[in-house]
Amino acid sequence: MRAARPGEGKRGGFRVIVFFRSGDKTFFQYGFAKSALANISDKELRVLKRTAKRLFSFTDVDIQDELKNGRLIEI
């Protein structure tokens, strides 16, 4: 997902990685300026996919535990 930088639009903006499943939860994972990194590597993509799979396997109790211990932050 691309996000606009205030006053500059999407061209000079950010890339934002979110894990989204319709009717389920959404997890914000990572954001970076497009000027700092053009895109993620194939290796990073594989890691992100494994992370998404793990997060979507969490029960509500698991998520509450992760929030309580600071491993997840609700935004």
FENMODA-V185595 format. One line per field, one symbol per residue. phi: phi as a letter, one per 30 degrees, with the letter a starting at -180 (. if undefined). psi: psi as a letter, one per 20 degrees, with the letter a starting at -180 (. if undefined). A space follows every 50 residues. Layout:
phi->???
psi->???
//
This chain:
phi->.cbddeibideccbcbcbcbbeibcbcdcabaddddadacdddddddddd ddeddddddddedddddddidbbdb
psi->pqpqppiiahgkbqppoqopopjcrpppgqqqphhhpgrqrhghggghgh gggggiiprhggghggghjjiqpp.
//
